[in-house]
Protein backbone atom coordinates (compact mmCIF):
# COMPACT_ATOMS: atom_id res chain seq x y z
CA UNK A 1 0.00 0.00 0.00
CA UNK A 2 1.47 3.35 -1.08
CA UNK A 3 1.37 6.57 0.95
CA UNK A 4 1.93 8.99 -1.94
CA UNK A 5 0.92 12.60 -1.39
CA UNK A 6 -2.52 13.52 -2.66
CA UNK A 7 -2.63 15.57 -5.88
CA UNK A 8 -3.75 18.67 -3.96
CA UNK A 9 -0.71 18.52 -1.69
CA UNK A 10 1.66 17.75 -4.57
CA UNK A 11 0.44 20.88 -6.34
CA UNK A 12 2.28 23.07 -3.83
CA UNK A 13 5.46 21.01 -3.57
CA UNK A 14 8.70 22.94 -4.08
CA UNK A 15 10.16 23.00 -7.55
CA UNK A 16 13.35 21.02 -8.19
CA UNK A 17 15.39 24.13 -7.31
CA UNK A 18 13.80 24.23 -3.85
CA UNK A 19 11.74 27.38 -4.49
CA UNK A 20 8.02 27.33 -3.66
CA UNK A 21 5.51 26.98 -6.47
CA UNK A 22 5.15 30.30 -8.32
CA UNK A 23 1.69 31.05 -6.90
CA UNK A 24 2.94 30.72 -3.32
CA UNK A 25 6.36 32.37 -3.78
CA UNK A 26 5.66 35.23 -1.35
CA UNK A 27 5.47 32.91 1.67
CA UNK A 28 8.10 30.52 3.05
CA UNK A 29 7.34 26.84 2.46
CA UNK A 30 7.64 23.92 4.85
CA UNK A 31 8.46 20.67 3.06
CA UNK A 32 8.43 17.08 4.39
CA UNK A 33 6.30 18.20 7.30
CA UNK A 34 4.47 16.44 10.08
CA UNK A 35 2.43 17.47 13.10
CA UNK A 36 4.17 17.41 16.47
CA UNK A 37 2.01 17.34 19.56
CA UNK A 38 -1.44 18.63 18.80
CA UNK A 39 -0.78 21.50 16.41
CA UNK A 40 2.86 22.35 15.71
CA UNK A 41 4.43 21.77 12.31
CA UNK A 42 7.90 20.25 12.01
CA UNK A 43 9.57 20.22 8.62
CA UNK A 44 12.26 21.60 6.34
CA UNK A 45 12.08 25.34 5.67
CA UNK A 46 12.27 26.36 2.03
CA UNK A 47 12.85 30.12 1.96
CA UNK A 48 15.84 31.28 -0.05
CA UNK A 49 15.87 34.63 1.75
CA UNK A 50 16.26 33.10 5.22
CA UNK A 51 19.47 31.89 6.86
CA UNK A 52 17.34 28.96 8.09
CA UNK A 53 16.66 27.80 4.49
CA UNK A 54 17.03 24.02 4.25
CA UNK A 55 16.99 23.53 8.02
CA UNK A 56 14.43 21.67 10.09
CA UNK A 57 12.11 23.98 12.03
CA UNK A 58 9.22 23.63 14.46
CA UNK A 59 6.49 26.24 14.37
CA UNK A 60 4.49 27.76 17.17
CA UNK A 61 0.97 26.26 17.34
CA UNK A 62 -1.06 26.47 14.14
CA UNK A 63 -4.15 28.55 14.86
CA UNK A 64 -5.72 28.34 11.44
CA UNK A 65 -5.32 27.02 7.93
CA UNK A 66 -6.75 28.05 4.64
CA UNK A 67 -6.71 26.50 1.22
CA UNK A 68 -6.09 29.14 -1.41
CA UNK A 69 -7.71 29.17 -4.84
CA UNK A 70 -4.45 27.84 -6.30
CA UNK A 71 -4.61 24.83 -3.94
CA UNK A 72 -1.82 26.02 -1.63
CA UNK A 73 -2.33 25.08 2.03
CA UNK A 74 -1.38 28.09 4.17
CA UNK A 75 -0.83 27.65 7.91
CA UNK A 76 -0.93 30.62 10.25
CA UNK A 77 0.77 30.16 13.60
CA UNK A 78 0.11 31.67 16.99
CA UNK A 79 3.13 33.95 16.52
CA UNK A 80 1.58 35.34 13.30
CA UNK A 81 3.93 33.56 10.88
CA UNK A 82 2.43 32.06 7.74
CA UNK A 83 3.78 29.12 5.78
CA UNK A 84 2.78 27.20 2.69
CA UNK A 85 2.74 23.48 3.44
CA UNK A 86 4.31 21.45 0.65
CA UNK A 87 4.50 17.64 0.62
CA UNK A 88 4.11 15.96 4.02
CA UNK A 89 6.80 13.64 5.37
CA UNK A 90 6.49 10.14 3.96
CA UNK A 91 6.13 8.64 7.43
CA UNK A 92 3.36 11.08 8.34
CA UNK A 93 1.34 10.33 5.22
CA UNK A 94 -0.90 12.27 2.89
CA UNK A 95 -4.12 11.11 4.54
CA UNK A 96 -3.12 12.31 8.02
CA UNK A 97 -1.80 15.56 6.52
CA UNK A 98 -5.08 16.20 4.75
CA UNK A 99 -7.07 15.47 7.95
CA UNK A 100 -4.97 18.01 9.86
CA UNK A 101 -5.42 20.64 7.14
CA UNK A 102 -9.19 20.12 6.97
CA UNK A 103 -9.53 20.18 10.77
CA UNK A 104 -7.54 23.42 11.07
CA UNK A 105 -9.57 24.95 8.22
CA UNK A 106 -12.75 24.27 10.22
CA UNK A 107 -11.48 25.91 13.44
CA UNK A 108 -12.88 29.44 13.74
CA UNK A 109 -10.37 32.23 14.11
CA UNK A 110 -10.14 33.95 17.50
CA UNK A 111 -12.00 36.92 16.03
CA UNK A 112 -15.00 34.68 15.33
CA UNK A 113 -15.16 33.25 18.85
CA UNK A 114 -17.60 34.78 21.31
CA UNK A 115 -16.06 36.60 24.27
CA UNK A 116 -15.19 34.43 27.25
CA UNK A 117 -17.74 34.53 30.04
CA UNK A 118 -16.33 36.21 33.20
CA UNK A 119 -17.76 33.32 35.27
CA UNK A 120 -15.89 30.78 33.18
CA UNK A 121 -12.70 32.84 33.27
CA UNK A 122 -12.84 33.04 37.07
CA UNK A 123 -13.39 29.27 37.27
CA UNK A 124 -10.37 28.65 35.08
CA UNK A 125 -8.22 30.92 37.21
CA UNK A 126 -9.25 29.07 40.35
CA UNK A 127 -8.24 25.77 38.74
CA UNK A 128 -4.82 27.13 37.88
CA UNK A 129 -4.18 28.65 41.29
C-alpha positions as CSV (number, residue, x, y, z in Angstrom):
1,X,0.0,0.0,0.0
2,X,1.5,3.3,-1.1
3,X,1.4,6.6,0.9
4,X,1.9,9.0,-1.9
5,X,0.9,12.6,-1.4
6,X,-2.5,13.5,-2.7
7,X,-2.6,15.6,-5.9
8,X,-3.8,18.7,-4.0
9,X,-0.7,18.5,-1.7
10,X,1.7,17.7,-4.6
11,X,0.4,20.9,-6.3
12,X,2.3,23.1,-3.8
13,X,5.5,21.0,-3.6
14,X,8.7,22.9,-4.1
15,X,10.2,23.0,-7.5
16,X,13.4,21.0,-8.2
17,X,15.4,24.1,-7.3
18,X,13.8,24.2,-3.9
19,X,11.7,27.4,-4.5
20,X,8.0,27.3,-3.7
21,X,5.5,27.0,-6.5
22,X,5.2,30.3,-8.3
23,X,1.7,31.0,-6.9
24,X,2.9,30.7,-3.3
25,X,6.4,32.4,-3.8
26,X,5.7,35.2,-1.4
27,X,5.5,32.9,1.7
28,X,8.1,30.5,3.0
29,X,7.3,26.8,2.5
30,X,7.6,23.9,4.9
31,X,8.5,20.7,3.1
32,X,8.4,17.1,4.4
33,X,6.3,18.2,7.3
34,X,4.5,16.4,10.1
35,X,2.4,17.5,13.1
36,X,4.2,17.4,16.5
37,X,2.0,17.3,19.6
38,X,-1.4,18.6,18.8
39,X,-0.8,21.5,16.4
40,X,2.9,22.4,15.7
41,X,4.4,21.8,12.3
42,X,7.9,20.3,12.0
43,X,9.6,20.2,8.6
44,X,12.3,21.6,6.3
45,X,12.1,25.3,5.7
46,X,12.3,26.4,2.0
47,X,12.9,30.1,2.0
48,X,15.8,31.3,-0.1
49,X,15.9,34.6,1.8
50,X,16.3,33.1,5.2
51,X,19.5,31.9,6.9
52,X,17.3,29.0,8.1
53,X,16.7,27.8,4.5
54,X,17.0,24.0,4.3
55,X,17.0,23.5,8.0
56,X,14.4,21.7,10.1
57,X,12.1,24.0,12.0
58,X,9.2,23.6,14.5
59,X,6.5,26.2,14.4
60,X,4.5,27.8,17.2
61,X,1.0,26.3,17.3
62,X,-1.1,26.5,14.1
63,X,-4.2,28.6,14.9
64,X,-5.7,28.3,11.4
65,X,-5.3,27.0,7.9
66,X,-6.8,28.1,4.6
67,X,-6.7,26.5,1.2
68,X,-6.1,29.1,-1.4
69,X,-7.7,29.2,-4.8
70,X,-4.5,27.8,-6.3
71,X,-4.6,24.8,-3.9
72,X,-1.8,26.0,-1.6
73,X,-2.3,25.1,2.0
74,X,-1.4,28.1,4.2
75,X,-0.8,27.6,7.9
76,X,-0.9,30.6,10.3
77,X,0.8,30.2,13.6
78,X,0.1,31.7,17.0
79,X,3.1,33.9,16.5
80,X,1.6,35.3,13.3
81,X,3.9,33.6,10.9
82,X,2.4,32.1,7.7
83,X,3.8,29.1,5.8
84,X,2.8,27.2,2.7
85,X,2.7,23.5,3.4
86,X,4.3,21.4,0.6
87,X,4.5,17.6,0.6
88,X,4.1,16.0,4.0
89,X,6.8,13.6,5.4
90,X,6.5,10.1,4.0
91,X,6.1,8.6,7.4
92,X,3.4,11.1,8.3
93,X,1.3,10.3,5.2
94,X,-0.9,12.3,2.9
95,X,-4.1,11.1,4.5
96,X,-3.1,12.3,8.0
97,X,-1.8,15.6,6.5
98,X,-5.1,16.2,4.8
99,X,-7.1,15.5,7.9
100,X,-5.0,18.0,9.9
101,X,-5.4,20.6,7.1
102,X,-9.2,20.1,7.0
103,X,-9.5,20.2,10.8
104,X,-7.5,23.4,11.1
105,X,-9.6,25.0,8.2
106,X,-12.7,24.3,10.2
107,X,-11.5,25.9,13.4
108,X,-12.9,29.4,13.7
109,X,-10.4,32.2,14.1
110,X,-10.1,33.9,17.5
111,X,-12.0,36.9,16.0
112,X,-15.0,34.7,15.3
113,X,-15.2,33.2,18.8
114,X,-17.6,34.8,21.3
115,X,-16.1,36.6,24.3
116,X,-15.2,34.4,27.2
117,X,-17.7,34.5,30.0
118,X,-16.3,36.2,33.2
119,X,-17.8,33.3,35.3
120,X,-15.9,30.8,33.2
121,X,-12.7,32.8,33.3
122,X,-12.8,33.0,37.1
123,X,-13.4,29.3,37.3
124,X,-10.4,28.6,35.1
125,X,-8.2,30.9,37.2
126,X,-9.2,29.1,40.3
127,X,-8.2,25.8,38.7
128,X,-4.8,27.1,37.9
129,X,-4.2,28.6,41.3
